[in-house]
């Protein structure tokens, strides 16, 4: 770790922030708040609800067969049960 470099970089960042005009800082803060909108718990909950409600049941897996011996996947990220 290079604490001296960290101190210099932090000082530069603080000076840049302090030299930014207040109206520009306000505009940037408003944009940041808007960008965080998608990450509010209510929005995340709704997105998951949409995914679950609009999901399609897969027909290539026999869920009654615990071993899935006949399962062949074309997706490398799929797991065999």
N, C-alpha and C positions, 0 to 999 in steps of 0.2 A: 504494500500500500504506500502510496506517495501522498502523505498528508500535506506537504507544501504545495503540490500541484492542486490538490483538492481545495485548499484555502484560496489559491489564486483563482481557480475556476469559479468557486462560490462567490468570491468578491466581484468578479466580472459579471456574473449573473445578477447579483444584487444591484450593481451600478447600472446595468442595462434596464432592469426593472424600474429603478428610481428615476432614470432619465426618460422613460416612456411617458408620453403625455397622458393625463388622467382620462381623457375621453377615449383614447386608444385602449387603455387598460380596461375601462368599463365595457367597451365593445368586445374585447377578447374574453372577459369574464362572462358576458351574456352568451357568447358562442360556446364557451366551455359548459355552461349550465345546460344549454340546448343539447350538446353532445352527450351529456349524462342522462338525458331523458330516457333513452332506451334501456338504461341499466337500473331504473327504479324497480323495486320489488313487484309492484302491480303490473308493470309492463312485461317483466320476465315471466310472471305467472301466466299472463295472457298468451305470450308466445308459446310456452310449453303446452297450454291448453289447446291452442290451435294445432300444434304438432300432433298431439294425441288424438284430437277429434278428427283430423284430416289424414291420419295415417292409413296406409293400405296394408291389409293382412297378407303376409307372405304365404305363398302356396308351395314353396320349394322345401319347407321343413314340416315333417310330420311330428307335431307336438305330442302326440300320444306315444311315440317311440322315444324312450329316454336315451337310447344310444345313437339314434339317427345314423344307422349303418349305411343307408342308401343316400345320405346327404352328400351332394357335390355342389360346391360353390364356385361361382365365377368371381367372387369378391375375396380378395386376400385378407380383408379385415374381419370376415365372418368367423365365428367360432362354432365348433361342433359341440353339441350337447352330449 
